[in-house]
Amino acid sequence: MANNPNLIGGGGGMMRRMARDEMSGDRRKFEHKKLNTRALLLRLWKYMGRNRGLLLLALCLSLTSSLLALYGPKLSGKAINAIVGPGNVDFSIVFRCAALMGIFYVASSALTYLLNVVVIRMSRSISKQMRHDIFENLTTLPVGFFDKYQTGDIISIITYDVDTVNQSLSSDVLQFLQSIVTVVVSFGMMLSIAPKLTLIFCVTIPMTILFTRWITRKVRPLFRRRSAKLGELNGFVEEMLSGQKSIRAYGREEEVLNRFDAKNNAAVDAYTTAEAFGTITGPSVMFINSTSMALVCLFGSVLFLRGDILLGDLSSFVQYSRKFSGPINELANIIAELQSAFAAAERVFMLIDAESESADAEDAVVLTDVRGDVRLENVDFSYVEGQPIIKDLNLHARPGSLTAIVGPTGAGKTTIINLLMRFYDVQSGTIYVDGHDIRQLTRSSLRKAYTMVLQDTWLFHGTIFDNIAYGKPDATMEDVIRAAKAAHIHSYIARLPKGYDTVLSDNGSSISKGQKQLLTIARAMLLDAHMLILDEATSNVDTRTEQQIQAAMRNLMKDKTCFVIAHRLSTIRSADHILVLDGGKVVEQGTHESLMAAGGFYRRLYESQFDSVS
């Protein structure tokens, strides 16, 4: 869908609203695809593995830096042991140990700086790749996905959740590995110095592991809820910002503020609860480690007084025990932070794994030499099972004809267009284009056969020329001007200071809705498609301009099949065929004159519009 330049208007807003009306609010929230820790780590590791060179360099720098720093306490102990009493100090050993300590610590600091540089580069690469994977999949998702979820929640995943995951991948994982190296080497050094004292850690380490496992199970769901609440808040803000004019027109500022406060409080509460439980881990593990340090000092002093350990060795053991305990505390904090990352990763992978639009049939053919003969036979469709929108619909639009589709709101007019473009597939029945079942055609060739102008206009940040030429990148200025004149927008553009080089931003907020509509119609006129769809595309222009545009488009789209959805029935009186829908069924069809003469549903609709005007 997103790659089709023939989608000239907006994003199918009316269709989206119709589908959303059939869905409960909960279905618009992301349902976490709960993955176990092992599965998450494997998937996250793949992103790190794409930067193998930087990853190996980071691991080498981390290992070397840690080993250099860990040799310092050993040298410190040797220097202390060299002081055997007044006048008996072996200064050569002391100075040599001090010099080596200085060299090792300086080298360790330099390697740590290089490690930070490498980690930043790897972090940037991972973040870029993850967002690319998300957005790439977004362009392949069916329209129904965007009917189901809020835009703001999707944006929250692309920004906040990706950053949360990336921070853990780039720093916490390496810090985790570095801490493991420090713990293992420190424990080995302690064993070589005083095996008896290491027995203390045989008690405190299991306590730390058991507590960490318990708190991890508590914290993961809290961080998952935090991400969800922040996504809901972003979705609400996005909706309210896009509807500012309506909010002010109806005087609903206070009500919107109250709703925002409620969602903001829910997000803050979820955030606070998750962080509160997450931060319990560090202090609790620190208390256990401090207890082990006190026991080391106590029993170490007893061993020293008994002559079982030298003072320098005891000093080295205490330093190694601090280095051993410190990383354990860091590991506990990292594990708590990883719960936040895992909760965010579930949302990220949910978006990456979202099922793409179904693939074309294996024997699908490319639609060529389009004539524009369209038939719908016995078509049934519903957005939600058990709630039909279209029932037993039959329609035949001949090549070069103009078919108007009319009916009250919710009758299924826009749904027909969605089915023609294969944004959705019918539940039963068949749609044919030039005798081909559209399910046996490639989607790309089918959609390129149409030019579609929607009621919800879409303009992007760029010049007016770029916006009109969007569907035809090789268009010349003459081509664009010709299309603009046909759409009756050239004179307005010519009056602008920079003409066609005028830059539009924020979906063309600086121009009127009618002017935006004319620009999207000019964009449609520039394309060489064989069929045209106007989904209430002239609803934002006055009647006189609408008639001029229709005359120009009929001339421009001569011998091409056109489908028009219009609420103002006076504008489609010249249609070759008028299809009247009510409740998802065709209740009448024919020309304007024949339908008026029949005196049925169409005539009542037509006359009701003039009665409302008078």
PyMOL commands that set and color helices and strands:
alter all, ss='L'
color gray80, all
select helices_A, chain A and resi 13-21+25-28+37-49+52-70+72-81+91-138+143-148+151-193+197-242+244-249+253-305+311-353+413-420+438-440+443-448+464-468+477-486+490-495+499-501+513-525+543-556+569-572+592-598+601-613
alter helices_A, ss='H'
color red, helices_A
select strands_A, chain A and resi 374-381+390-397+402-406+428-433+436-437+450-453+462-463+503-504+531-535+561-565+577-582+585-590
alter strands_A, ss='S'
color yellow, strands_A
deselect
rebuild
show_as cartoon
